[in-house]
Amino acid sequence: MTLYPATIMGRTIAVMLAGIALVAGILLSQLYWERQALLTGIGGWNVVTRIAGVVQVMEQTPAARRLNALDPYQGPGFSVTWARESPLADTSLQWQGRLIYDALKSQIAPISRDDVRIGTGTFVMRHPMKSHPGMGRMMHGTDGFARKAMIVSVRLTDKTWLSFTTPPAPHATLWSSRIFWFGLLGLLIVIAVSIWAVRRATQPLQLFARAAERLGMDFNAQPVDETGPREVQLAAKAFNLMQQRLQTLVKDRTHMLAAISHDLRTPITRLKLRAEFVADGEERQKMLSDLDEMEAMIAATLQFARDDVMGEPAEPLDLAALVRACAALDGVTCILPSTLAFTGRPLGLKRLVNNVLGNALRYAHVVEVELSSTDDNIVLSVRDDGPGIAADMLDRVFEPFVRGEGSRSRDTGGVGLGLAAVRSIAHAHGGDVVLINRDGGGLEARLTLPRR
């Protein structure tokens, strides 16, 4: 027993959960690193600790002494002012401000979110003067200098504000943020892993689909491997069982026809011997002719059943040379390429071409054979100048023992198995064959084969 799910649904859910957990872990770690980077940008945790220390000292210092008590904390990268109002507007904290507030809250307790204001802007440093007893340095005059700074205002318990200025955190766009790129990297990793896992989970289905397509052209194909998720294993077992039953059905049919043929040939032979003793010569000839026809029909039926082209292995061949050899007959015009590579069953293809050509020559005087190809298909067209076939018979003539003699010739024709064999061979190669009445008269047999 393994922890990996056995079903496709279970595996898909496992991949999704693993991906979500991975992305969540990456994002949480990056949020923590961004917080550390932001605090580092304003001087690090020591600045937060310094702000917390000043706030705690000023809470315990009387208002009259606060101005002087702030002097030791002034510096080029850190300054403190004390006033009735904060220089920042009373706005909600952005996510950067919430990070700093959380850091201050861990060192100053209790402190509410309303007691902290954090922002950035231009901060003008002027020379201070006392304008109100006990209330700190008021800003006035025009002399001084301005600089970009991050301002952190903390409200004391007496409702006055301590405002700290520090170097601002680096202002980064979304594209330059590490969390963006790490999040994008995590997303790409999850997508790649998900595609790999889903493809691995569905690969048995693809193999199963190809096996099903191969079975349509080759009853003797190898069974499907019964591996993969449980659903695929069950489907593969059912598929192999179906293939075995089809093979048994075809073999049983062939054996049955062979047995019937063997059993019928014996009484036919006896009837022929008895017919030889018929005194009436004309009647004797008719009887022998009927018996010969019966024997020919039995032989053709048995040959059709045994002629299992799907049992012949496919091999590389030159289809143009094969058609050229079959069409080397009087009255046949060929339009063929010099060579045309194809992988198929040579004996079956020869019988197909010979049957189509023989059918055309039986009812026409002029026959044209054209072989062409595209990137996907190969097309073999056999056109004749014969009488054609009735529209309602164009498809029926491919059925066994169905003949189109009503519209072509009443005195010639076989037992009606030639075109049935042609379509069977075409299907065995993954293609098809159709009959088309030509506009100027005659018939076209068009065979289409896939190039794969």
KAZI-V534329 format. One record per helix or strand of 3 or more residues. SS is the DSSP state (alpha for helix, beta for strand). FROM is the first residue (numbers start at 1). LEN is the number of residues. If there is no record, write none. Layout:
{{SS:FROM:LEN} {SS:FROM:LEN}}
This chain:
{{alpha:8:34} {alpha:45:16} {alpha:63:11} {beta:78:6} {alpha:95:11} {alpha:113:3} {beta:116:11} {beta:144:12} {beta:161:6} {alpha:178:38} {alpha:230:46} {alpha:281:26} {alpha:309:3} {beta:315:4} {alpha:319:8} {beta:332:4} {beta:341:4} {alpha:346:18} {beta:367:7} {beta:377:8} {alpha:391:3} {alpha:396:3} {alpha:418:11} {beta:432:6} {beta:443:8}}
